[in-house]
Amino acid sequence: MIEGTVYIMNFLVSPELKILIFKCRKGERKAQEELFQLTFPYALNKSLRFRSKSAEAKEVVFDGFLKVFTQLDKYNAEPQYE
Protein backbone atom coordinates (compact mmCIF):
# COMPACT_ATOMS: atom_id res chain seq x y z
CA MET A 1 0.00 0.00 0.00
CA ILE A 2 1.28 3.46 -0.89
CA GLU A 3 1.59 5.87 2.04
CA GLY A 4 -0.94 8.71 1.92
CA THR A 5 -3.20 6.83 -0.46
CA VAL A 6 -6.76 5.72 0.20
CA TYR A 7 -8.27 2.71 -1.55
CA ILE A 8 -12.02 2.83 -2.15
CA MET A 9 -13.87 -0.02 -3.85
CA ASN A 10 -10.81 -0.94 -5.92
CA PHE A 11 -10.14 2.71 -6.81
CA LEU A 12 -6.86 4.28 -5.91
CA VAL A 13 -7.43 7.74 -4.48
CA SER A 14 -4.11 9.55 -4.40
CA PRO A 15 -3.49 12.88 -2.69
CA GLU A 16 -3.39 14.46 -6.16
CA LEU A 17 -6.82 13.05 -6.99
CA LYS A 18 -8.18 14.35 -3.68
CA ILE A 19 -6.94 17.84 -4.62
CA LEU A 20 -8.55 17.52 -8.05
CA ILE A 21 -11.85 16.50 -6.46
CA PHE A 22 -11.59 19.42 -4.02
CA LYS A 23 -11.15 21.81 -6.96
CA CYS A 24 -14.13 20.22 -8.71
CA ARG A 25 -16.22 20.75 -5.60
CA LYS A 26 -15.33 24.45 -5.78
CA GLY A 27 -16.67 24.50 -9.34
CA GLU A 28 -13.36 24.87 -11.17
CA ARG A 29 -14.10 23.95 -14.78
CA LYS A 30 -10.50 23.01 -15.60
CA ALA A 31 -10.46 20.50 -12.73
CA GLN A 32 -13.82 19.07 -13.85
CA GLU A 33 -12.47 18.61 -17.36
CA GLU A 34 -9.32 16.96 -16.02
CA LEU A 35 -11.33 14.57 -13.83
CA PHE A 36 -13.57 13.77 -16.80
CA GLN A 37 -10.59 13.09 -19.09
CA LEU A 38 -8.93 10.98 -16.41
CA THR A 39 -11.93 8.76 -15.68
CA PHE A 40 -13.98 8.73 -18.90
CA PRO A 41 -12.18 5.78 -20.56
CA TYR A 42 -12.67 3.61 -17.48
CA ALA A 43 -16.33 4.58 -17.10
CA LEU A 44 -17.02 4.01 -20.80
CA ASN A 45 -15.35 0.60 -20.68
CA LYS A 46 -17.62 -0.42 -17.79
CA SER A 47 -20.71 1.01 -19.49
CA LEU A 48 -19.99 -0.91 -22.70
CA ARG A 49 -20.35 -4.13 -20.73
CA PHE A 50 -24.03 -3.32 -20.16
CA ARG A 51 -24.96 -1.43 -23.33
CA SER A 52 -24.44 -2.99 -26.73
CA LYS A 53 -24.43 0.28 -28.65
CA SER A 54 -21.60 2.74 -28.19
CA ALA A 55 -23.93 5.76 -28.30
CA GLU A 56 -26.05 4.32 -25.48
CA ALA A 57 -22.96 3.54 -23.40
CA LYS A 58 -21.69 7.10 -23.85
CA GLU A 59 -25.07 8.54 -22.88
CA VAL A 60 -25.04 6.50 -19.67
CA VAL A 61 -21.54 7.76 -18.86
CA PHE A 62 -22.43 11.39 -19.63
CA ASP A 63 -25.51 11.12 -17.41
CA GLY A 64 -23.32 9.66 -14.69
CA PHE A 65 -20.83 12.51 -14.92
CA LEU A 66 -23.63 15.04 -14.76
CA LYS A 67 -24.83 13.41 -11.56
CA VAL A 68 -21.29 13.30 -10.16
CA PHE A 69 -20.60 16.97 -10.83
CA THR A 70 -23.96 18.12 -9.44
CA GLN A 71 -23.64 16.03 -6.28
CA LEU A 72 -19.90 16.16 -5.65
CA ASP A 73 -20.44 18.11 -2.45
CA LYS A 74 -21.79 14.87 -0.91
CA TYR A 75 -18.65 12.86 -1.78
CA ASN A 76 -16.52 11.61 1.11
CA ALA A 77 -13.18 10.06 0.16
CA GLU A 78 -12.64 8.52 3.57
CA PRO A 79 -13.59 4.86 3.98
CA GLN A 80 -16.85 4.30 5.84
CA TYR A 81 -16.73 1.66 8.53
CA GLU A 82 -19.76 0.46 10.46
C-alpha positions as CSV (number, residue, x, y, z in Angstrom):
1,M,0.0,0.0,0.0
2,I,1.3,3.5,-0.9
3,E,1.6,5.9,2.0
4,G,-0.9,8.7,1.9
5,T,-3.2,6.8,-0.5
6,V,-6.8,5.7,0.2
7,Y,-8.3,2.7,-1.6
8,I,-12.0,2.8,-2.2
9,M,-13.9,0.0,-3.8
10,N,-10.8,-0.9,-5.9
11,F,-10.1,2.7,-6.8
12,L,-6.9,4.3,-5.9
13,V,-7.4,7.7,-4.5
14,S,-4.1,9.5,-4.4
15,P,-3.5,12.9,-2.7
16,E,-3.4,14.5,-6.2
17,L,-6.8,13.1,-7.0
18,K,-8.2,14.4,-3.7
19,I,-6.9,17.8,-4.6
20,L,-8.5,17.5,-8.1
21,I,-11.9,16.5,-6.5
22,F,-11.6,19.4,-4.0
23,K,-11.1,21.8,-7.0
24,C,-14.1,20.2,-8.7
25,R,-16.2,20.8,-5.6
26,K,-15.3,24.4,-5.8
27,G,-16.7,24.5,-9.3
28,E,-13.4,24.9,-11.2
29,R,-14.1,23.9,-14.8
30,K,-10.5,23.0,-15.6
31,A,-10.5,20.5,-12.7
32,Q,-13.8,19.1,-13.8
33,E,-12.5,18.6,-17.4
34,E,-9.3,17.0,-16.0
35,L,-11.3,14.6,-13.8
36,F,-13.6,13.8,-16.8
37,Q,-10.6,13.1,-19.1
38,L,-8.9,11.0,-16.4
39,T,-11.9,8.8,-15.7
40,F,-14.0,8.7,-18.9
41,P,-12.2,5.8,-20.6
42,Y,-12.7,3.6,-17.5
43,A,-16.3,4.6,-17.1
44,L,-17.0,4.0,-20.8
45,N,-15.4,0.6,-20.7
46,K,-17.6,-0.4,-17.8
47,S,-20.7,1.0,-19.5
48,L,-20.0,-0.9,-22.7
49,R,-20.4,-4.1,-20.7
50,F,-24.0,-3.3,-20.2
51,R,-25.0,-1.4,-23.3
52,S,-24.4,-3.0,-26.7
53,K,-24.4,0.3,-28.6
54,S,-21.6,2.7,-28.2
55,A,-23.9,5.8,-28.3
56,E,-26.0,4.3,-25.5
57,A,-23.0,3.5,-23.4
58,K,-21.7,7.1,-23.9
59,E,-25.1,8.5,-22.9
60,V,-25.0,6.5,-19.7
61,V,-21.5,7.8,-18.9
62,F,-22.4,11.4,-19.6
63,D,-25.5,11.1,-17.4
64,G,-23.3,9.7,-14.7
65,F,-20.8,12.5,-14.9
66,L,-23.6,15.0,-14.8
67,K,-24.8,13.4,-11.6
68,V,-21.3,13.3,-10.2
69,F,-20.6,17.0,-10.8
70,T,-24.0,18.1,-9.4
71,Q,-23.6,16.0,-6.3
72,L,-19.9,16.2,-5.6
73,D,-20.4,18.1,-2.4
74,K,-21.8,14.9,-0.9
75,Y,-18.6,12.9,-1.8
76,N,-16.5,11.6,1.1
77,A,-13.2,10.1,0.2
78,E,-12.6,8.5,3.6
79,P,-13.6,4.9,4.0
80,Q,-16.8,4.3,5.8
81,Y,-16.7,1.7,8.5
82,E,-19.8,0.5,10.5
